[in-house]
């Protein structure tokens, strides 16, 4: 397993990609998740000797029964799969939202219609599509093991899998270890991000958060750098190793305490690497 990162917060996004990639290399990262469909970024990473295992997230329109929306999803994913194949990129990380007017079962039916041919295309091009388990306030499709089971039953192609992020599970009360055992063969990419629980907000608002505008704002959880939250990194990485996962572990730095400026964001990447590197020797 090797350590990667990507432009995952505002100061990092505001950097020109060439400067970001150089900074990642200087900090000792072995790989960068390149922005999807960006040929120039691929060339820059190769020139710096950075591995390119995965793309950054491709985010098409949300699922829908609307023909035009489905055509837009198909066109965007077709282009991304062709681009990844052309550059020898193994994995496209992917986010797909639900149609919130439909039931979960109906969303899976729409997913099957759209992604059956997309999976066949990805298979033919030796490209994996990895859905990240980001909830986006409950509006995304691939957020829980329940939904993964349904997705992979609807479209059983081995081209479809997971971009596994433990931080999204912890605040939802989902064990982040057992799903690795259950879906290890489908984990095609892995993120490194932590979650800290904040008792004041949790005790005041509970799972659903603040309900009244007059109530002072207080978070009940927040993303943190790896090692600064509640994720058990020994167990997380050990389980990934046991499944046979031996590819990129990409730091997704969204820690609000280390995103005040470009310098602090890069310091966050440095601290993340310092914490994680001993696990990967």
N, C-alpha and C positions, 0 to 999 in steps of 0.2 A: 504494500500500500504506500502511496506517495501523497505528499501534501500539496494542495492547490488552493486557489482563491479566485475571487472575481469581484467586479465592481458592484458591491452590494449595499452601498449607502450613498447619500447625496454627495458628500465631499469626494468619494471615490468616483462616482458617476461624472462629476464635473471635471475630473482630470482627463486630458487627452489620453486616448488608449495607449499610445506609445509611451507616455510618461508612467502610466499605471503599470504596464507590463514590465518596464525597466525597474520600477520600484519593487514589484513582486519578486523579480529575479534577484535584485540586490538584497532583499530580505531573506532569501534562501528558499523561496517556494519553487517547487519543481514543475508545477503546471498552472495554467490559467484556463478557466472556462471562457471561451471566446464568445463575443457577441454574435448571435446567430446572423447568418447571411452577410457577414463582414469579411470579405476576402482579404482586405488590407490587414485586419487584425490577425488573421491566420499567418500571413507572411511575417508580421512583426514578431509573433511568438516563436516561430521557427528560427528566425534570425537570432533571437536571444537564447535559443536552446531550451525553451520552455515546452513541455509536453502539452499536447492538445488532445485531451481525452473526451471532453464534452463541450457542448455549446451552452451558452446562457439560455435562459428560459424563452421558449417560443410561446406567445400568449395570443391565440386567435380569439375571435368572438366567442361568447358563451354558447353552449349547446342550444339548439332551437329546432322546432319543426319547420321553420320558415326555410323555403328552398334557397333563397339568396344567402341567408346566413350559413346554411350548410355548405353551399358552394364556396363561400369565403373561407370557411375553416379548411375545407379540402384543398383549395388552392394554396393557402399559406403553408399547410403541412407538406403538400407535394413539393413546394419550392424548398422548404427546409430539409427534407429528406434528400432531395437531389443535391443540394449544396453540401450537406454533410458527407454524402457518398463521394462527391468530387474531391473533397479534401481529406478523405480517410478518417473522418471524425466518427468515433464509434457510437456516441450517445447524444441524443437531443433531449435536453431537459425541457419539460413541458408543463404548462398550467392550463387547465380547461375548466371553465365555470359551468354551473348548472343553469337550466331554465327554471327560474324560481316559481313559475306558474304551473310547473308539472310536478308530479310525484317522483319519488326516487326511482320507482320501477319504470316510469315513463322516460325518465332521463337516461336510464340504462338502455332502453329500447332505442332511443335516438343515438346514443353513443355507439351501439352495435351497428346501426345503419351507416354512420359516418366512418367509423374506425375499422370496420372489417376490410374494406379495400385499402385504406391507408396502411394498416398493419401488413397486408400482403405486399404492398410496395416497399415498405421498410425492410421486410424479410428479404426481398429480392435484391436489395441494395446493401445488405449486411449492416443496417443501421438499427439501433435500438431507440425507442421512444420511452423516456422515463418520466412518469407523472410525479410531481412533487406533492406531498401531503400538506400543503398550505391551505388552511380553512377559509381565509378571506371572509370572516364573519359568517361562516356557514354557507357560503354561496358557491364553493368549489365542489367538484365531483369526487376527486380521488383523495378524500380526507381521512378515511377510517378503514380498518381491516374489513368491515362489513361491505363497504363499497368496492374495495379491491377484489374481494371474492366475486362480487357480481360482475365487475368489469372484465376480469380474466375468464369468467365463465362465458360471458357474452361474446368476447373476442379472445379466444385461447391462444392466439399467435404468440410465440416467444419473442416477437419483436417489441411487444408492449411490456413495460415493467415499471419500476419505481425509482424515483430520486428520493432517497430516504433522509428525512430530517427529524432528529429526535426532539428538537425544541418545540415543535408544533404539538406533540403529544402530551408533554408534561402538564401544561396548563389546562388541558382538557380532561385530565385525570386518567389518561390512557397510558398503560405501561409501555415504554418505548423499547423494551427488550424482547418480549414475547413475539411481537410481529416480525422481528428479524428471523426468529426461528421458523415462524410459519410461512414467511414469504421470501426467505433468503435467496432462492433461485430466481426471484424476480427483481432483486435489488441490483440495478445497473449503474447507479451513481449514489454517492453519499455526501451529505452536508455535515459540516461541523458548526453547530450553533447551540447555545445554551439558553436556559430559561430560569429566571429568578422569580420566586413567588414573593409577593409583598403583602404581608399580613394585614396592614391597616386597610387597604383597599378591598382585599378579599373578605375581611370580616364585615366591612360596611356595606358592600354591594353584592357579594356572592358571585356566582358563576356568570350571571347575565350583565354584570357591570352596572354603572350608574344609570338611574332611571329618570331623575329630575334635573332640570337645567340649573336650578338654584343650588344644588348640592355641590360642594367643592370637589373639583376633579381629583381623583387619586387612583392610580393604576393598581390593579391587584396582581399583575405579572408584567414582566418585561423581558425582552431578549437580552442576552449577555454574551460576552466572549466565552469561548470554551474554557471551562474550569471555574467560571465566576458565578455559576448558577447551580441548579439541582441535578443536572444530568450526571449519571455515574459513568464517567468516561472509560474506566477500566472495563466495565461490563459491556458498554456499547461497542467499543473497538474489539474486545475479545469475541463477542458474538459475530461481528462482521467477519473477523478472521476465520471463525469456525465455519461460517457458511461458504468460505472459499473466496469471499470478496477480496480482491487484491489490486484494486485500481485507485482512482483518485479519491481523496478525502478533501473536499473543497470547503474552505472556511467561508461562511456567509456572515459577514460582520455587520450586524444591525444593532450593536450595543449603543444605546443613546448616550452613555457616559463617555464614549470614545468616538463621537462623530461631530464634535464642535467645529472642527476645521480639517483641512487636508492633513496637516501634521498629526493631529490626534487620531484621525482615521487610520493613517499609516502606522502609527504607534499601536493601535488596536490590532492590526494585522501582525505586527511584530510580536506582541504579547501572545497572540493566538498561536503563532508558530512555536514560540518558546515553550508553551504549555504542551502542545501536541507532539512535537518532534520526538521526545523520548519514547512515546508509545509506538512509533513507527520504525525504530531502528531494528 
